[in-house]
Amino acid sequence: MAQINVEVNGRPYAVGCEDGQEAHLMELAKLFDRQVREVSQDMGQLGDTRLFLMGALLLADELYDAKGRLAALQVEVSRLQADRTRIETRAVNALESAASRIEKLATSG
């Protein structure tokens, strides 16, 4: 297990993570640090615990919204896939019908 130091609101914190996940954890820490600093600018210095709580709640709210958008997009993708399947089926049927008519014309002429 790897251990890295991250900085949140100007303070260092030692955090453990799986080997190979260090860069990802650093990016997450930077995201959280930006959120905490934004809360601090908007609300003033509240103490680390309250700043962290507010930062985490704001990030959780963003995650909740993103999950809702993702779910709506997944529904839309499913609808579009079903539409595509119906259109492809209609196209295949039209082509088969046209081919059948052409064959009849070719054999009767």
N, C-alpha and C positions, 0 to 999 in steps of 0.2 A: 504494500500500500504506500502510495506516495503522499508526501505532505508538502503543501505550498503555503506561502504567506500571501494573503490578500489584504487590501486596504479598503475599508469602508468608513466614510465620513472622516478621513484623516487618521484613522487608527488601524494598526496592523492586527490581523487575526490569522492564526495558524489553522489550516483546514486540511483534513485528510481526504484523499480520493483514490480511486482505482488508478493503477499505473496506466499511463497513456491518456488520462482524462484531464491532465493539468491545464492544458490550453483552454479547454472547454470551461473548466471551473473558473479560470481567470476571466473569461468573457462574461460568465454569469455574475461574478463578483463585480465587474465593471458596470454591468447593467443595474445591479442592485445599488451600487454606490451612487450612480447617477440619479436613481429614484430617491434615495435617502437625501442626497444633497438638494434635490428639487423640493422635497418636503421641508427640509430645513430652511430653504430660502423663502418658501411660501408661509410657513408657520412659525419660523424662529426656532431657536435651539430648544428642543423639548427633552433632551436626555436621550441617550442611545436607545434605550428600550422602546420608548414611544416613537422615536424616529424610525426605528427598524420595523415596528409594528405597522405604522402608517405606510411606510415604503412597501412592506410585504402585502398589505391590503390593497394598495393601488396596483401592484403587479398582479395580484390575484384577480382583481377586477378586469384588468386588461386580458388576462388569460381566459376568464369566463366569457368575455365578449368575443375573443378570438375563437373559442370553442363553439359558440353560438353561430358565428359566421361560417366556420368550417362545416358544421352540421347542415346549415342551409345550403351551402355549396355542394355538399355531398348529395343532398336531395335533388338539387338541380342537375348534377351530373347524372344521377340515376334516371331522371326524367329524360334528359337529352339522349342517353344511351338507349332508352326504350323507344324514343322517337326515331332514332337512327335505325334501330332494328326493324321497326314498322316500315320505314321508308325503303330500306334495303329489300325487305320482303316484297313490298309492292313493286319495286323496280325489277326484281327477279321474276315475279309473276308476269309483269308487262312484257319483259324480254322473252319469256317462255311462250307467251301467247302470240307475240309477233313472230317468233321463230316457227311456231306451229302453223300460223296463217301463210307464212312464206313457203313452207314445205308443201302445204295443200295447193297453193298457187303453182308451185313448180311441178307437182305431180299431175295436176289437172290440165296443164297447158301444153 
